Amino acid sequence: MKKILYLFLISVIFIAGCGKKEETKKEIVEKIKYVKTALITKRSMNQVFSSDAVLQPKKKIDYKTEKGGTIKEIFKRNGDIVKTGDVVMQLTDPATEGIYSAAKTNYDISNETHQKFKKLYEKKLISYLEYAPYENSFASASGNFESAKADYEKLLGKASIDGIVGNLFLKEGNKIEKENVLFTIVDDTQMESYVGFPAEWLNEIKIGQELEITISALNEVFSGKITEINPIADSVTKKFMVKISVENPDGKIKDGMYAIVKIPVGSRDVFSIEDTGIFIRDLISYIYMVQEGKAHRITVKTGASNLPYTEILYDNIKDGDRIIIDGIYGLEEGDIVEEVK
């Protein structure tokens, strides 16, 4: 009887032990994360310099009054297309207009008298001594009139270039002080901007080189060019100012629009992986490297990007390191991983 009881107890202990082993195996299987990996390797990557920029018209002129006065009449409004010489608005100033009127009257009278005595002198009916006072008087009147006329012209707000009227927010009757900006004329058929360019890539660019300009507000990508390279570095940033331009014949791009400029700067061999292997948390880039069957999270920096690959910058990375490129979601540091083909 005792022998039978002993065998029964041994059997129970054995079965319990087997059950625990089965549970342990099940737990291990459940902890395994199935992923897809790829070997990191060097690839030839096209390098691209990227910078933000604010686009402005190549031609943009603010009209300022040098005299001051009161707005008498406004002939144009914001958005109107004008030609060089078109009057946008007219100011009035009694003093300036009075001087102009008097100078013009004096000029007309002097001119009439001068012409009369000039004919007599040409016919030798009077001497030069008799004619000279009228000639001198006319010259003086002409000078005064031209000066008064120039001041009077300043009361006329004229477009000095072909373009579009903007920044015109004044009303008739408004009093204007000297040097106040009355309106702006922009020719936005060509837009441009400056970007700070790093010294290490300066030899990779040239005048006329094509580049890409993305304007998110228009959801459109434009083709532009480098039009100027400053050979002197900025004293603070140590970067070289590069002017970029883009044609805008249909006027879609507006003054002040924000853009992203991308300039190709050659290629080089760099360590890179598929973009899917990179994830970002709190603005920091990470990858998961497989070591001894476990996932290890590595902080990295990214460089050039040529879809579907991105350059990886990490001091200890080497050719042949295995990186997880699929199955990252839910993965944590130290998780056991197994490759899925």
C-alpha positions, 0 to 999 in steps of 0.5 A, a space after each residue: 500500500 505504501 509503495 503504491 502511494 509513493 509511486 502516485 506522489 512521484 507521478 504527481 510531482 513529475 506531471 506538475 514539473 512537466 506542466 511548469 516547463 510547458 508554461 515556461 516555454 509558452 511564455 518565452 514563445 509569447 515574448 518573441 517579437 517577429 521582425 524583418 531585418 536587413 544588413 546595413 551597407 554602404 550605398 552611393 547617396 545623392 546629397 541634398 542641401 535643404 533650407 527654408 526661404 521667404 520668396 520676394 519679387 526681384 523688382 519691388 519699389 516703395 513709393 515715398 513722397 518727398 514733399 508731404 501733403 494731402 491725398 487729392 485723388 487715388 486712381 489705382 487700388 491694390 492688385 491693379 496692373 500698372 505700366 511705368 509712368 502711370 499715376 497711382 495717386 495725386 497729392 495736393 500741397 498749396 505751397 508747392 502748387 503756388 510756386 509751380 503756378 507762379 514759375 510757369 506764368 513767369 516762364 510763359 511771359 519770359 518765353 514770349 518776350 524772349 522769342 520776340 527779341 530773339 527774332 529782332 536780334 536774328 534780323 540784326 534789328 537790335 544789338 546783342 547788348 539789347 537782346 542779352 537781358 531777355 536771353 538771361 531772363 528767360 534762362 533764369 525763368 526756365 531754371 526756376 520753372 524746371 525746379 518748381 515743376 520737379 517739386 510739383 511732379 513729386 505730388 504725383 505718385 507714379 509707377 516707376 516700373 511695370 508691375 502690380 500695386 500693393 500696400 495701398 491703404 490710404 484714403 483721399 483726404 489723408 495727410 501725408 508726412 515727408 518720406 511716408 510710403 504711399 504704395 508699393 509696386 511689385 514685378 513678381 514675374 521672377 521671385 528670389 531669396 537668399 539662403 545660407 550655404 555651408 562652406 564644405 559644399 561650396 565647391 559643389 554648386 555653380 551659377 545657373 545650377 537647377 534646384 527644387 523649390 517647394 511651396 506648401 501653401 500652393 502644394 506645388 514644387 517649382 524648378 529654380 536656379 542659383 543666380 548669385 554666390 557670395 564669396 565672403 562668409 557671414 561673420 556670424 554664421 560662417 555660411 555663404 549667402 546664395 541667391 536663388 530665383 524662380 520664374 513666376 510668369 502666372 503670378 502664383 507665387 506671392 511676395 512673402 511666401 514660405 518655401 523649402 529650397 533643395 540644392 543637389 550637392 554631389 554624391 558619396 558612399 555612406 551607411 544607409 538603411 530602408 526608411 522603414 527602419 528609422 523611427 522618431 520619438 520626441 524629435 530624436 531618430 532611432 533604429 533597432 539593431 539586432 545583437 544576440 537575438 535581441 533588439 537594441 535601440 540605437 540613437 542615430 542622426 540621419 543624413 542624405 535621403 534617396 528613397 527608399 534609403 536614408 543615410 545613418 550617422 552613428 560612430 559605432 556602426 559598421 558594414 553588416 550590422 543587422 537592422 530591423 526594418 519591419 515590425 518596429 511597432 510595439 518593440 522595446 529595448 531588449 525584446 527577443 526577436 526572430 527573423 521572418 522571411 
